[in-house]
Amino acid sequence: SQTIHQWPATLVQPVGSPLSLECTVEGTSNPNLYWYRQAAGRGLQLLFYSVGIGQISSEVPQNLSASRPQDRQFILSSKKLLLSDSGFYLCAWSVNEQYFGPGTRLTVT
Amino acid sequence: QQPVQSPQAVILREGEDAVINCSSSKALYSVHWYRQKHGEAPVFLMILLKGGEQKGHEKISASFNEKKQQSSLYLTASQLSYSGTYFCGTDRKTSYDKVIFGPGTSLSVIP
């Protein structure tokens, strides 16, 4: 069966520091992969999606970037975090329906 | 184009029924339903792929009216465990699977 992992589970970072969140999927090949952000009490905002290795599309221009160095690995990065980057970051994979990872709760102080 | 969900919030007593609606201004290929409990990731409930399709498991079911570009989620004889925020996601089947989620409906079931 397929499983999706995200780490770390929680993160507290100062403004201006870099960020790297990792997501890996097991049990499937060539999945579509997604990064979402959810602000406290809000909906799911699609940040990036990828249909294959090295193929990244950005939905919302901001100071975040994403990379897919391997088929089942998706990385979200930032060179300098802003206060507004705080939130719950969710990775997801899909064939038809989408399945979410456990999420990373990021607090920028 | 983000789908619209209604109501924004609903409070039920155990055993009562609820309907959550999801509509889009664009033609849809599929509708996805998820439930998210506080502090957790959304959990997939069901996907409806064809107009007129209905699906369900246990006491949660959904319908998809392709012509009206809307879907409804039905919760019958609600249980405390049904509490959470329900999101619908719509997919227009462009060049890849991209699901756009609605703002969510907060559902609270009280004893």
Interface residues (C-beta under 8 A of the other chain):
Chain A: N32 R42 G43 L44 L46 Y49 V51 L90 S94 V95 N96 E97 Q98 Y99 F100 G101 P102 G103
Chain B: Q2 S30 H32 Y34 E40 A41 P42 V43 F44 I47 L49 F87 G89 Y96 D97 K98 V99 I100 F101 G102 P103 G104
